[in-house]
Amino acid sequence: METLLQLDTELLIWFNSSHSPFWDAIMMFLTRIEFWIPFYILVGYQIFKYKGKEAWWWLIGLSLLILFGDLISTYLFKNILQRLRPSHEPALSGIVNLVKAYTGDKFGFVSSHATAVFAFAIYTSKLFKNNIYSLFISIWSLLIVYTRLYLGLHYPGDILGGIVLGLGVGYFFYRITRWWVSRLYPQKQFARYKQVLENSGAGILIAVVALEMVTISFVILKLLRLGFF
Protein backbone atom coordinates (compact mmCIF):
# COMPACT_ATOMS: atom_id res chain seq x y z
CA MET A 1 0.00 0.00 0.00
CA GLU A 2 2.80 2.41 0.85
CA THR A 3 4.35 1.77 -2.56
CA LEU A 4 1.07 2.57 -4.30
CA LEU A 5 0.61 5.76 -2.29
CA GLN A 6 4.16 6.83 -3.09
CA LEU A 7 3.58 6.16 -6.80
CA ASP A 8 0.32 8.13 -6.61
CA THR A 9 2.19 11.09 -5.14
CA GLU A 10 4.99 10.91 -7.71
CA LEU A 11 2.49 10.81 -10.57
CA LEU A 12 0.66 13.80 -9.14
CA ILE A 13 3.90 15.80 -8.92
CA TRP A 14 4.69 14.91 -12.53
CA PHE A 15 1.24 16.00 -13.78
CA ASN A 16 1.33 19.12 -11.59
CA SER A 17 4.91 20.22 -12.27
CA SER A 18 4.52 22.50 -15.32
CA HIS A 19 2.61 25.76 -14.87
CA SER A 20 2.22 29.08 -16.63
CA PRO A 21 -0.11 32.08 -16.10
CA PHE A 22 -1.99 31.26 -19.32
CA TRP A 23 -2.58 27.61 -18.48
CA ASP A 24 -3.37 28.43 -14.86
CA ALA A 25 -6.24 30.63 -16.02
CA ILE A 26 -7.38 28.12 -18.66
CA MET A 27 -7.50 25.25 -16.19
CA MET A 28 -9.40 27.30 -13.62
CA PHE A 29 -12.12 27.92 -16.23
CA LEU A 30 -12.22 24.41 -17.69
CA THR A 31 -12.53 22.74 -14.29
CA ARG A 32 -15.67 24.69 -13.39
CA ILE A 33 -18.93 22.91 -14.19
CA GLU A 34 -20.75 26.18 -14.93
CA PHE A 35 -18.28 26.99 -17.73
CA TRP A 36 -19.79 24.11 -19.71
CA ILE A 37 -23.44 25.18 -19.34
CA PRO A 38 -23.84 25.96 -23.09
CA PHE A 39 -22.64 22.44 -23.87
CA TYR A 40 -25.02 20.85 -21.34
CA ILE A 41 -27.93 22.85 -22.71
CA LEU A 42 -27.17 21.66 -26.23
CA VAL A 43 -26.95 18.04 -25.04
CA GLY A 44 -30.40 18.50 -23.48
CA TYR A 45 -31.68 19.94 -26.76
CA GLN A 46 -30.36 16.93 -28.67
CA ILE A 47 -32.11 14.59 -26.24
CA PHE A 48 -35.41 16.40 -26.82
CA LYS A 49 -34.83 16.49 -30.57
CA TYR A 50 -34.33 12.74 -30.91
CA LYS A 51 -36.31 11.35 -27.98
CA GLY A 52 -39.44 13.49 -28.10
CA LYS A 53 -41.83 12.81 -25.25
CA GLU A 54 -39.39 10.33 -23.70
CA ALA A 55 -36.84 13.12 -23.22
CA TRP A 56 -38.07 14.21 -19.80
CA TRP A 57 -37.40 10.74 -18.38
CA TRP A 58 -33.92 10.67 -19.86
CA LEU A 59 -33.20 14.09 -18.37
CA ILE A 60 -34.53 12.95 -15.00
CA GLY A 61 -32.21 9.94 -15.17
CA LEU A 62 -29.32 12.25 -16.05
CA SER A 63 -30.11 14.52 -13.12
CA LEU A 64 -30.37 11.60 -10.71
CA LEU A 65 -27.03 10.11 -11.74
CA ILE A 66 -25.32 13.47 -11.08
CA LEU A 67 -27.05 13.75 -7.70
CA PHE A 68 -26.35 10.20 -6.58
CA GLY A 69 -22.82 10.28 -7.95
CA ASP A 70 -22.09 13.33 -5.83
CA LEU A 71 -23.74 11.85 -2.73
CA ILE A 72 -21.91 8.52 -3.06
CA SER A 73 -18.52 10.09 -3.76
CA THR A 74 -18.90 12.46 -0.81
CA TYR A 75 -20.67 10.47 1.91
CA LEU A 76 -19.57 6.89 1.15
CA PHE A 77 -15.99 7.68 0.19
CA LYS A 78 -14.64 11.14 1.07
CA ASN A 79 -16.23 11.46 4.50
CA ILE A 80 -15.46 7.87 5.49
CA LEU A 81 -11.96 7.34 4.04
CA GLN A 82 -10.92 10.96 4.72
CA ARG A 83 -7.92 10.99 2.42
CA LEU A 84 -6.55 14.52 2.34
CA ARG A 85 -6.37 16.27 -0.99
CA PRO A 86 -2.78 17.00 -2.03
CA SER A 87 -3.64 20.68 -1.63
CA HIS A 88 -4.32 20.01 2.07
CA GLU A 89 -1.45 17.56 2.68
CA PRO A 90 1.18 19.20 4.94
CA ALA A 91 3.96 17.00 3.53
CA LEU A 92 3.30 18.41 0.03
CA SER A 93 3.16 22.05 1.06
CA GLY A 94 5.43 24.01 -1.27
CA ILE A 95 5.78 21.00 -3.60
CA VAL A 96 2.34 20.93 -5.21
CA ASN A 97 1.60 23.96 -7.36
CA LEU A 98 -1.70 25.60 -6.45
CA VAL A 99 -3.45 28.21 -8.58
CA LYS A 100 -4.68 31.36 -6.82
CA ALA A 101 -4.28 29.46 -3.51
CA TYR A 102 -7.34 27.38 -4.45
CA THR A 103 -7.36 24.22 -2.34
CA GLY A 104 -10.89 22.81 -2.60
CA ASP A 105 -12.55 20.89 0.21
CA LYS A 106 -10.47 18.90 2.68
CA PHE A 107 -10.88 15.32 1.40
CA GLY A 108 -10.34 14.03 -2.13
CA PHE A 109 -11.00 10.29 -2.54
CA VAL A 110 -12.90 9.76 -4.71
CA SER A 111 -13.01 12.72 -7.08
CA SER A 112 -16.55 14.03 -7.44
CA HIS A 113 -15.56 15.75 -10.69
CA ALA A 114 -14.34 12.49 -12.19
CA THR A 115 -17.46 10.70 -10.96
CA ALA A 116 -19.78 13.30 -12.50
CA VAL A 117 -18.13 13.69 -15.90
CA PHE A 118 -17.64 9.97 -16.52
CA ALA A 119 -21.17 9.16 -15.35
CA PHE A 120 -22.40 11.85 -17.77
CA ALA A 121 -20.14 10.46 -20.51
CA ILE A 122 -21.25 6.84 -20.38
CA TYR A 123 -24.93 7.73 -19.89
CA THR A 124 -25.06 10.03 -22.91
CA SER A 125 -22.84 7.72 -24.99
CA LYS A 126 -25.17 4.79 -24.40
CA LEU A 127 -28.16 7.02 -25.09
CA PHE A 128 -26.89 8.62 -28.32
CA LYS A 129 -25.12 5.51 -29.71
CA ASN A 130 -22.92 7.67 -31.91
CA ASN A 131 -19.25 6.68 -32.25
CA ILE A 132 -18.07 10.21 -32.97
CA TYR A 133 -19.81 11.53 -29.88
CA SER A 134 -18.51 8.65 -27.75
CA LEU A 135 -14.91 9.38 -28.75
CA PHE A 136 -15.37 13.10 -28.20
CA ILE A 137 -17.02 12.81 -24.78
CA SER A 138 -14.28 10.42 -23.64
CA ILE A 139 -11.59 12.95 -24.58
CA TRP A 140 -13.60 15.77 -22.99
CA SER A 141 -13.95 13.78 -19.75
CA LEU A 142 -10.20 13.12 -19.63
CA LEU A 143 -9.55 16.83 -20.15
CA ILE A 144 -11.78 17.75 -17.22
CA VAL A 145 -10.15 15.28 -14.84
CA TYR A 146 -6.69 16.42 -15.98
CA THR A 147 -7.53 19.91 -14.74
CA ARG A 148 -7.90 18.45 -11.23
CA LEU A 149 -4.34 17.09 -11.40
CA TYR A 150 -2.97 20.31 -12.88
CA LEU A 151 -4.57 22.34 -10.09
CA GLY A 152 -3.19 20.01 -7.41
CA LEU A 153 -6.65 19.13 -6.12
CA HIS A 154 -6.53 15.35 -6.56
CA TYR A 155 -4.13 12.45 -6.72
CA PRO A 156 -4.33 10.21 -9.81
CA GLY A 157 -5.78 7.54 -7.51
CA ASP A 158 -8.62 9.90 -6.58
CA ILE A 159 -9.30 10.40 -10.27
CA LEU A 160 -9.17 6.70 -11.10
CA GLY A 161 -11.56 5.89 -8.25
CA GLY A 162 -13.94 8.59 -9.47
CA ILE A 163 -13.79 7.28 -13.04
CA VAL A 164 -14.70 3.76 -11.94
CA LEU A 165 -17.51 5.03 -9.70
CA GLY A 166 -18.80 7.36 -12.40
CA LEU A 167 -18.88 4.66 -15.06
CA GLY A 168 -20.78 2.38 -12.69
CA VAL A 169 -23.30 5.03 -11.65
CA GLY A 170 -23.80 6.27 -15.21
CA TYR A 171 -24.35 2.78 -16.63
CA PHE A 172 -26.71 1.85 -13.78
CA PHE A 173 -28.93 4.88 -14.35
CA TYR A 174 -28.87 4.36 -18.10
CA ARG A 175 -30.18 0.80 -17.69
CA ILE A 176 -32.78 1.85 -15.11
CA THR A 177 -34.00 4.72 -17.30
CA ARG A 178 -34.11 2.55 -20.41
CA TRP A 179 -36.11 -0.10 -18.53
CA TRP A 180 -38.57 2.49 -17.24
CA VAL A 181 -39.02 4.18 -20.63
CA SER A 182 -39.52 0.79 -22.32
CA ARG A 183 -42.41 0.11 -19.95
CA LEU A 184 -43.99 3.48 -20.67
CA TYR A 185 -43.49 3.31 -24.44
CA PRO A 186 -43.40 -0.41 -25.37
CA GLN A 187 -44.25 0.32 -28.99
CA LYS A 188 -40.78 1.87 -29.47
CA GLN A 189 -38.88 -1.05 -28.01
CA PHE A 190 -36.72 -1.90 -31.03
CA ALA A 191 -35.85 1.73 -31.71
CA ARG A 192 -33.84 1.85 -28.47
CA TYR A 193 -30.97 -0.07 -30.01
CA LYS A 194 -30.50 2.23 -33.01
CA GLN A 195 -28.23 5.24 -33.30
CA VAL A 196 -29.98 8.25 -31.83
CA LEU A 197 -27.64 11.18 -32.46
CA GLU A 198 -26.75 11.92 -36.08
CA ASN A 199 -23.16 12.73 -37.00
CA SER A 200 -24.18 16.30 -37.77
CA GLY A 201 -25.56 16.64 -34.24
CA ALA A 202 -22.33 15.27 -32.78
CA GLY A 203 -20.40 17.75 -34.91
CA ILE A 204 -22.44 20.63 -33.52
CA LEU A 205 -21.71 19.53 -29.95
CA ILE A 206 -17.99 19.32 -30.71
CA ALA A 207 -18.08 22.73 -32.40
CA VAL A 208 -19.73 24.33 -29.36
CA VAL A 209 -17.05 22.94 -27.03
CA ALA A 210 -14.30 24.06 -29.41
CA LEU A 211 -15.84 27.54 -29.63
CA GLU A 212 -16.01 27.81 -25.84
CA MET A 213 -12.36 26.84 -25.50
CA VAL A 214 -11.13 29.13 -28.28
CA THR A 215 -13.15 32.05 -26.94
CA ILE A 216 -11.87 31.71 -23.39
CA SER A 217 -8.31 31.33 -24.69
CA PHE A 218 -8.52 34.64 -26.56
CA VAL A 219 -10.10 36.36 -23.56
CA ILE A 220 -7.39 35.10 -21.21
CA LEU A 221 -4.60 36.15 -23.59
CA LYS A 222 -6.12 39.63 -23.72
CA LEU A 223 -6.44 39.81 -19.92
CA LEU A 224 -2.85 38.63 -19.49
CA ARG A 225 -1.63 41.46 -21.73
CA LEU A 226 -3.61 43.88 -19.59
CA GLY A 227 -2.06 42.46 -16.43
CA PHE A 228 -5.15 40.94 -14.88
CA PHE A 229 -3.48 37.56 -14.15
C-alpha positions in Angstrom: 0.0 0.0 0.0 2.8 2.4 0.9 4.4 1.8 -2.6 1.1 2.6 -4.3 0.6 5.8 -2.3 4.2 6.8 -3.1 3.6 6.2 -6.8 0.3 8.1 -6.6 2.2 11.1 -5.1 5.0 10.9 -7.7 2.5 10.8 -10.6 0.7 13.8 -9.1 3.9 15.8 -8.9 4.7 14.9 -12.5 1.2 16.0 -13.8 1.3 19.1 -11.6 4.9 20.2 -12.3 4.5 22.5 -15.3 2.6 25.8 -14.9 2.2 29.1 -16.6 -0.1 32.1 -16.1 -2.0 31.3 -19.3 -2.6 27.6 -18.5 -3.4 28.4 -14.9 -6.2 30.6 -16.0 -7.4 28.1 -18.7 -7.5 25.3 -16.2 -9.4 27.3 -13.6 -12.1 27.9 -16.2 -12.2 24.4 -17.7 -12.5 22.7 -14.3 -15.7 24.7 -13.4 -18.9 22.9 -14.2 -20.7 26.2 -14.9 -18.3 27.0 -17.7 -19.8 24.1 -19.7 -23.4 25.2 -19.3 -23.8 26.0 -23.1 -22.6 22.4 -23.9 -25.0 20.9 -21.3 -27.9 22.8 -22.7 -27.2 21.7 -26.2 -27.0 18.0 -25.0 -30.4 18.5 -23.5 -31.7 19.9 -26.8 -30.4 16.9 -28.7 -32.1 14.6 -26.2 -35.4 16.4 -26.8 -34.8 16.5 -30.6 -34.3 12.7 -30.9 -36.3 11.3 -28.0 -39.4 13.5 -28.1 -41.8 12.8 -25.2 -39.4 10.3 -23.7 -36.8 13.1 -23.2 -38.1 14.2 -19.8 -37.4 10.7 -18.4 -33.9 10.7 -19.9 -33.2 14.1 -18.4 -34.5 13.0 -15.0 -32.2 9.9 -15.2 -29.3 12.2 -16.1 -30.1 14.5 -13.1 -30.4 11.6 -10.7 -27.0 10.1 -11.7 -25.3 13.5 -11.1 -27.0 13.8 -7.7 -26.3 10.2 -6.6 -22.8 10.3 -7.9 -22.1 13.3 -5.8 -23.7 11.9 -2.7 -21.9 8.5 -3.1 -18.5 10.1 -3.8 -18.9 12.5 -0.8 -20.7 10.5 1.9 -19.6 6.9 1.2 -16.0 7.7 0.2 -14.6 11.1 1.1 -16.2 11.5 4.5 -15.5 7.9 5.5 -12.0 7.3 4.0 -10.9 11.0 4.7 -7.9 11.0 2.4 -6.6 14.5 2.3 -6.4 16.3 -1.0 -2.8 17.0 -2.0 -3.6 20.7 -1.6 -4.3 20.0 2.1 -1.5 17.6 2.7 1.2 19.2 4.9 4.0 17.0 3.5 3.3 18.4 0.0 3.2 22.1 1.1 5.4 24.0 -1.3 5.8 21.0 -3.6 2.3 20.9 -5.2 1.6 24.0 -7.4 -1.7 25.6 -6.4 -3.5 28.2 -8.6 -4.7 31.4 -6.8 -4.3 29.5 -3.5 -7.3 27.4 -4.4 -7.4 24.2 -2.3 -10.9 22.8 -2.6 -12.5 20.9 0.2 -10.5 18.9 2.7 -10.9 15.3 1.4 -10.3 14.0 -2.1 -11.0 10.3 -2.5 -12.9 9.8 -4.7 -13.0 12.7 -7.1 -16.6 14.0 -7.4 -15.6 15.8 -10.7 -14.3 12.5 -12.2 -17.5 10.7 -11.0 -19.8 13.3 -12.5 -18.1 13.7 -15.9 -17.6 10.0 -16.5 -21.2 9.2 -15.4 -22.4 11.8 -17.8 -20.1 10.5 -20.5 -21.3 6.8 -20.4 -24.9 7.7 -19.9 -25.1 10.0 -22.9 -22.8 7.7 -25.0 -25.2 4.8 -24.4 -28.2 7.0 -25.1 -26.9 8.6 -28.3 -25.1 5.5 -29.7 -22.9 7.7 -31.9 -19.2 6.7 -32.3 -18.1 10.2 -33.0 -19.8 11.5 -29.9 -18.5 8.6 -27.7 -14.9 9.4 -28.8 -15.4 13.1 -28.2 -17.0 12.8 -24.8 -14.3 10.4 -23.6 -11.6 13.0 -24.6 -13.6 15.8 -23.0 -13.9 13.8 -19.7 -10.2 13.1 -19.6 -9.6 16.8 -20.2 -11.8 17.7 -17.2 -10.1 15.3 -14.8 -6.7 16.4 -16.0 -7.5 19.9 -14.7 -7.9 18.5 -11.2 -4.3 17.1 -11.4 -3.0 20.3 -12.9 -4.6 22.3 -10.1 -3.2 20.0 -7.4 -6.7 19.1 -6.1 -6.5 15.3 -6.6 -4.1 12.4 -6.7 -4.3 10.2 -9.8 -5.8 7.5 -7.5 -8.6 9.9 -6.6 -9.3 10.4 -10.3 -9.2 6.7 -11.1 -11.6 5.9 -8.3 -13.9 8.6 -9.5 -13.8 7.3 -13.0 -14.7 3.8 -11.9 -17.5 5.0 -9.7 -18.8 7.4 -12.4 -18.9 4.7 -15.1 -20.8 2.4 -12.7 -23.3 5.0 -11.7 -23.8 6.3 -15.2 -24.4 2.8 -16.6 -26.7 1.8 -13.8 -28.9 4.9 -14.3 -28.9 4.4 -18.1 -30.2 0.8 -17.7 -32.8 1.9 -15.1 -34.0 4.7 -17.3 -34.1 2.6 -20.4 -36.1 -0.1 -18.5 -38.6 2.5 -17.2 -39.0 4.2 -20.6 -39.5 0.8 -22.3 -42.4 0.1 -20.0 -44.0 3.5 -20.7 -43.5 3.3 -24.4 -43.4 -0.4 -25.4 -44.2 0.3 -29.0 -40.8 1.9 -29.5 -38.9 -1.1 -28.0 -36.7 -1.9 -31.0 -35.8 1.7 -31.7 -33.8 1.8 -28.5 -31.0 -0.1 -30.0 -30.5 2.2 -33.0 -28.2 5.2 -33.3 -30.0 8.3 -31.8 -27.6 11.2 -32.5 -26.7 11.9 -36.1 -23.2 12.7 -37.0 -24.2 16.3 -37.8 -25.6 16.6 -34.2 -22.3 15.3 -32.8 -20.4 17.7 -34.9 -22.4 20.6 -33.5 -21.7 19.5 -30.0 -18.0 19.3 -30.7 -18.1 22.7 -32.4 -19.7 24.3 -29.4 -17.1 22.9 -27.0 -14.3 24.1 -29.4 -15.8 27.5 -29.6 -16.0 27.8 -25.8 -12.4 26.8 -25.5 -11.1 29.1 -28.3 -13.1 32.1 -26.9 -11.9 31.7 -23.4 -8.3 31.3 -24.7 -8.5 34.6 -26.6 -10.1 36.4 -23.6 -7.4 35.1 -21.2 -4.6 36.2 -23.6 -6.1 39.6 -23.7 -6.4 39.8 -19.9 -2.9 38.6 -19.5 -1.6 41.5 -21.7 -3.6 43.9 -19.6 -2.1 42.5 -16.4 -5.1 40.9 -14.9 -3.5 37.6 -14.1 
